[in-house]
Amino acid sequence: MRWARAGGRALLLAALLLTGYGGAGARASDGPPGEGGRGPVTLATGRDLTGYLQHVLDGWNRAHPLERATLVELPEAADEVRAQMADSLRSGSDRFDVLNIDVAWTSEFAGAGWIAPVDPRGLPLDRLLPSVVDTATFHGRLYAVPYVTNAGLLYYRKDILDREHLAPPRTWAELEEQAKTLAPKYRIGGYAGQFLPYEGLTVNVTEAVQSAGGAILGGEGSRVTVDSAAAREGLGFLVRGVREGWIPRAALRFKEEESRRAFQDGELLFLRNWPYVYDLASGPDSKVAGRFGAVPLPGPDGPGSSVLGGSNLAVNAHARHPRTAADLMAYMTGESVQRQVLTEGSLPPVWADLYRDPVLVRRYPYLPVLEQSVRAAKPRPKSARYEQVSLAVAAVSRDALAQHATPEQAVARLDRELREIVRGG
């Protein structure tokens, strides 16, 4: 399981690799001024399994021989990466200068005072997709810089729907009807997401709730808003799928990779997953290569809303050389290397113009759909206690999916647990 996934692989694959902005000038507003704030820096990230991150830093180092950036690779698993970063930052260590963090950690790290506010001057924020910038803010202040984004897509068996003269579903009712009727006809499963109780389940449930018009938390984590008809409708959609069988029970054990392999092996009609699946499902070992498509996630009455994934770059509040750290961060968010992120890493960039580049669209035909999904997506619940929030959402939702609680009971329990967390219990 790569560190590049939300609790598994996909959500955090966008957080693995760091790339760049040719300009400089963005500054962390806090941090020790030693040596004018300039000098060698370290870049902490989950393990780079692609091998191209060091090449990106080599480009920086050739241009900045006195301010060299050293790569510090942490383990693959997201929870281990977060734990090591948190332990170091909590102690006030300056081991890490720039941190590549999952977007969901930004509010937590900012709330704890571990990362420095960022001066937006010199950053190309107006060139980025608007929704991704919101993931880098906390209480109205910029604490990080968007690096890579991610949004969920609905993958579907185009060959089957074409044979049945059907369009891909735009609503839950259409998805449910096709999953109920076509999947048994073709002896495959109907629909799956990531339903093992971990961060991936939190993402799937959050998407269902916000697609129905609700929210888990409000006020950047200060208010619990989950006790709503929208939350009961969203969770109820998933619970009903398991109860009626168009969501296979095997999906309750799926993370990103398990669900991807099931779809790629021709065992599913529909799959909710991240953009990385497109290239893999088009590969020579895929049974559905050339036979599938991707559309935005459906919702109750039309296209739904994905949760934003990806990674942000932040500067340690105790960075040894904060000005160099901020300049490196700016370098790693520029258009030229954002293009690399897509072409070499198959990762969704944050620069809006790249989604409409004719050359790139020909090579990556899903880019217009992905842009639509990213623009409609929303950040995960912002909270300085996000880890506890996510654990509660996943645990309560798992009980409901396992038919141990009704959606109404699950939402009421989650409301109680989240209120305890928000109060600091």
N, C-alpha and C positions, 0 to 999 in steps of 0.2 A: 504494500500500500504506500503510495507516494505521499510526501508531505503536501503535494499540490492538490489535495482534495479536502472538502469540508468533512472532517471526521474520517474521511477515507481518501480518495484520490482526486476527484474532479474539482471540488470547490477550491481546493488549495493548490491545484496544479498551477493556477494563475499566480500563486505566490512564490513559486520556486525561483523564477528567473528575473534578473534585474537588468534594465536597460536604460537608454539615455536621452537626455536633452542636451543639445549642443551648446546652449547658452548657460550662463551662470548668473548668480546674483541673489537667489533665494537664500534667506538666512534663518537659522533658528534664533528666536529672540532671546532665549535663555542659554545658559551654559557658561563654563569657565572661560575667561579670555586669554588664557595662557598662550604665549607665542603668537599673539594676535589672532588666536583662534584657528591658526593654520598649521598643518603638519600631517603626518601619516594617520590614516583612519582604518577602521575595520568595518566590514559589512557582514552582518549576521543574517543567515537565512537557513531554511530547512535544506536538507541535502539536495544538491543540484545533480539530478540524475540525467540531465540532458547534455551536460558537458560544455555548454556554450557561455555560461555565466562568466567563467574565468576569461574567456576571449573578450567579453564586453569590458571587464575591468582592465584588461591589458591595454585597450584603447585609451582609457582614462590615464593609466600609469605612464604610457608613452608621452602624453601631453603634460603630465604633472609629476615629474620624477621626484620632486621634493615633498609631494603630498600623496604618496602611493596608497592605494586601497588594497587591503588584504582581506581575502574571503575567509569567513569563518562558517563552516558548514556544520549544522546541528543535525540531529537524527531525521529520518523520514517522517515519522508519525507526528501529526499536528499537535497532539496533546503533549508530547515530549518536547517539541520545539517551544511551545508556549511556556511549559514548566521551566525550562532552562533559561529562557529570556526573563521570565518573571523573577526567578531566584536571583539572577544577576542584577536586574534593575532594582529589585527591592532592597538589596544590600548597598546600593549606591555605587556599584562597580562601574568603571569606565572601560570595561573589556570590549563592549560593543559600542560603536559610534553611530552607525546607521543600521536600522533594523527593518527587515522585510517582514511585515506582520499581516496576518489575515485581517480583512476589513472589519470583522466582528470584534477584534481585539482593540481597535483604535480607541473607542470610548472607555474601555476598561483601563488601558494603559494611561490615557490622558487623565482620567479621574483619579488615578493613583499618584499622579505627578511624576510618572516615570519617563515620559517623553516631553520634549520641549515644544511650545507653540511655534508655528512656522510663519515667517514673514512671507506673504504671497508675492511680493515684488520680485520680478524676474522669472516667475513661473507661468507657464502657458495655460492657466486655468480656463481662460475663455475659449481655448481650442479643444477642451475635453468635453466628453459627454456630461451634461449637467448632473445626471443622477449619480455619477461616480464621485463627484466632488463632495456630495453630502456625506459619503462614507468616511471622509477624512476630517469631518468637523465634530466638535463636541461643545455643547452650550454656546453655539454660535461662533466658535473660534477654530481656526485651522490648526490641526495638530499633526498632519501628515500630508503626503502627496500621493494621489492615486497613481498606481503603477500599471496594474493589469486589472481588468474587470472580468466578470463572468455573469451569465444569466441562464436560467434553466430553459430548455427547449422541449417540445413534445416531438419525439421521433415516432414515425409511423411507417407501417408496411405499405408503401405506395403501390406495389404490385397487386396486393390484395384489394385495396380500396379502388384501384383502377378497374380491376376485374368486376367489382360489384357496382361500378359507376357511382362511387361515392367520393365526396370531397373530405379532406381531413377535418376532424371535429374542431369547431370553434367554441362550443359550449360543453359544460359537464354532461348535459343530457345527451348530446350527440355522441360524446365519448363513451358514456355508459351504454347507450343503445348498441353502438358498434362493437364494443367489447363483449357485451352479452350475447349478441347474435353471430358475429363473424368469427370470433375466437374459437368457440366450440366447433363451428363448421370446418375450420381449418386445423383443428386439433392443436391449438396453441393457447397460451395464456393471454388474458385480455389487456391488463394494464399493470405497470409496476413503476415504483419510484425507489427511494432509499428509505426503507421502513424499519431497519434495525434501530434499536434505541441508542442513538448517538447524535452527533451534530447534524447528520444528514436527515434524520427524522424531524428534528427541529426545523430545518429548512423547508421540508415538504409540508409540514403542518402550517408553518408561518405563511407559505405561499397560498395555501388553501384559504386561510383566514383572511388574508389581505385581498385575495381575488374576490371574496364575498363582500368586501368593503369594511372589514374589521382590522384590528391591530392587537398585538399581544400587550404592548406597553405604549404609553404616551408620555409626552413631556420629557423626552430623552431619559426615560427610565424612572421618572419621578411618580408616574401614575400607572396603575394597573387597569387595563381597558379590555381584558380578554373576556369578561363576562358579558357577552353580546350575542344577539341572534346570528350575526355574521360568523362568529367563532363556532357556534353550534352547527351552522350550516356547512362550514368548511370542513370541520372535523367529521361531521356526519357523512359527507360525501365519501371520505376515505373509509370510514367504518362500514358504511353500507357496501362498498366494493368488496371488502373482505367477507362480510356476512353473506353476500349474494354470489360470491365466487368469481366475479370478473376481475378482482385483484387476487392472484394466486396466494395461498398461504405461504408458499416458499418465499414470496417477496418480503415477508416479515423478517427474513434473515439477510436481506440485500443491503449492501452498501453500494457505492458507485460502481465498483468493478464487477461485482456479482450481477448487478442489473444490466450493465453494459454487455457482459458476456452472454447473458440470457437472450438479449435482443439480437446480438450479433450472430448467435447460433440459431436464429430463426424460431425462438421459443415464445416470443411475445408479439402482440399486435401493436401495442403502444408502450412507450417508455419515456418517463421524465428523467432527463439527465443533462449534463453540461456539454458545452460545444466540443470538448475534446473527443467525444464519442464519434463525431462525424468522420474524422479522418480514419480512425481505427475501424469503424464499421464499413468503410470504403476499401479496406485493405484486401490483399489477396487471400487471407485466411478467413475472411468473413463470408458467411452463407447468405448475407443480405446485401452484399455490395451491388450497387446499382439498382437496388429494389426498395429503397426507403427514401423518405423525405423528412424535413423538419419544419415545424411551424411554432408560433408562440403558444405558450401554455393556455389551455382553455379556462374559462371561468363560468360562473352561473349563467350569464347572459351574453357572453362574447369573450374575446381574449382576456385572459386573466393577468396576473402580476407575479413575476418571478421575484425571488430574493436575490439581491446583488451578492455575488461572490467576488473573489479576486484578492488582491493584496495592495497595501499601502506602504509607503516608505516613511519612516519616522526617525528623528534624531534623539538619541539618549539625552536626557536632561543633564547627565553628568559627562557628556562627551568630552574627550580630551581636546579636540580641535573642531569646535562646532561650525566654524565658517567653512572649513573644507568639507565637513560632513554635509552641510546644506548644499554646497556647490555640487558635490557628488550626487546628491539626491536630485538636483535639478538636471544634471547630465543624464541621469538614468530615467528621465521621463520625457525625453524629447522625441520629435517625430521620426527621425532617422532610425533610432533603435526601436521605437514603437513598431515600425515596419518590420524590423527583425523579430520582434516578439511574435508577430503573426506568421511571418514566412519561415522562420527557423524553429520557433517553438510551438506553432499552431495554437497560440493563446490569444484571447480577445484583447485587443489594444484599447487604450482609453482615449485616443485621438479620434474625434468624430469624423474627420475628413477621410480617414482610411477606409471607413465602411462604405464609401461611395466611389472609391478609386476603381475605374473600369478594369484595370489590369488585375487588381486583387480580387474583384468580384468574379471575374472569369475563373480565377484559380480557386476561389473559395465561394461557391455559389450561395452558401448559407449566410453570408455577411449581412444582406438586407434584413433577413429575419432576425438575426442576432441583434442588430442595431435596434430594431423595433422592440425586442424583448428587454434589452438593457435600458432603453429610454422609459419603458413602463415599469421597470423593476424598482424595488425599494430596499433600503438597508435592513438588515436584521434588527431586532429590537436593540436600541442603544441603552446601555446600562453600564455603570462602573462595576456591576456584579454580573456581567454577562455570562460568565461560566456557570454560575448557579442558576440563572434564568434558563439557559439552554438545557441543563440537566433536568430541571423540573418539567419543561415542555416535553422533552423526549420521554421521560419516565411516565408521565400521565397519559400521553398520547399512545404509548405502547400498550398500556392497560386497555384503552378503548379499542385499539385495533385488534387486540387479542380477545375482544368481546367480554372482557371482565368488567366493563363499565359502559354505560350509555354515553353518547356525546354530551348530554346534559349534565350527567354526573361528573364526567371528566372535566368539563369546563368549570363547573363550580369548585371542584377540588383544585384545579390549576389556579383559579382566582385566589383561593385561600393561600396556597403555597407562595405565589408570587408576591402577595401582600406582605408575607413574612420576610421574603427576601428584600423587598424594597425598603422595609422598615429596618433592615439590617439584622434580622433574626437568623 
